[in-house]
């Protein structure tokens, strides 16, 4: 059949075209599927693990776009970067505009100090009661009144004792002959209550002296006086009460929590509003054995020298008490500490303009600084002012809330358990879309973890379903155990 043309049916041509189209569509679908399964890459070829909102760094996204939280562009986290850091990054110009002031964590000897208020009172250990040694009547009162300050030996009252006249005359008559009778007569004068100075005056003058001058035995203020000119006095009657005015007492009330800081013999410094800028050194004399029934406070008595009589009973004063033993401790400004209720945190300045909340354990206060027992190290920088402005500017509230969530009462001591699907993995990090974590009160989310060691990731690939255990290490969450589980069908 040479020269004849082979007739190809029209339907065969149509079938061939359809087959080629199907192959092309299948190839395109295969390429598209392969592109979706392949790791995302940036323009410079770096592999992207996930995208995140810098203001909410714990929430991860598998695709780029805008954040549903802060309506800003998501930032990629690359596989060759280190572990994700906690906290937020704030532009240095914004930090300067906010007036943020940083302080360095320092180590210094510190002793616990307490400031308490008190009232100055008379020293009850320096009280003198002036009494009449014999019955008589007041001949002179020297114009004394309650509140007068007298020196030791100052006259208070002259008392005439009539019965002394006969005894003194008898002694003077017998004194010339000497012997036992004269000595017995002199002893009788002493037994009648005559002071030695009065007897010597009788001997010197050679005449009876029935008037006795009662003097102040100590220097101080007259707080009670019961004498008037011409009044009759019985033997032993109280004439006056004199309180010493140096030293005076400062009675300080201490809360029960601060009672242990006060020890007898401890040195203190007091300040009195009447003398601004001045301080008075004193010594703790005693601690009362019982607490006040109404206020449940403990009272300490402090002795304050008062040679110039400037400290007057009834004045108020503030006193600083400090423990005697000082030991090295880490100190931060008191204004840097934020108490959130269940946690105590400080805002730490990290490298690259980042700020992160760190939980700390605080102890005693020393002036305007507080001791930190756990959570910080010497040399770190903390935000001393402007913490709440940073919180407003950078939404640190979410970071603080995450920190609060980690203190759930049911949190396991050895870590937390969860299960999920691996979405990205390298030798350092693993990203898992996990379910809820009851021990932390977390909902299900996709987030990055740090592998405790590279061997944990061997045999685990993207898409595997895993069960894992992790713990919090500062701002990171570290996977300590992980194993593949059978994928449910």
Buried (B, 14 or more C-beta within 10 A) or exposed (E): EEEEEEEEEEEEEEEEEEEEEEEEEEEEEEEEEEEEEEEBEEEEEEBBBBBBBBBBBBBBBBEBEEBEEBEEEBBBBBBEEEBBBBBBBBEEEBBEEBEBEBBEBEEEEBBBBBEBEBBBBBBEEBBBEBEBBBBBEBBBBBEBEEEBEBEEEBBBBBBBBEEBEEBBBBBBEBBEEEEEBBEEBBEBBEEBBBBEEBBEEBBEEEEBBBBBBBBBEBBBBBBEBEBEEEEEBEEEBBBBBBBBBBBBBBBBBBEEEBBEBBEEEBEBEBBBEEEEEEBBEBBBBBBEEEBEEEEEBBBBBBBBEBEEEEBBBEBEBBBBBBBEEEEEBBBBBBBBBBEBEEBBBBBBBBEEBBBBBBBBEBBBBBEEBBBBEEBBEEEBBBBBBBBEBBBEBBBBEBBBEBBBEBEBEEBEEEBBBBBBBBBBBBEBBBBBBBBEBBBBBBEEBBBBBBBBEEEBBEEBEEEBBBBBBBBBEEBBBBBBEBEEEEEEE
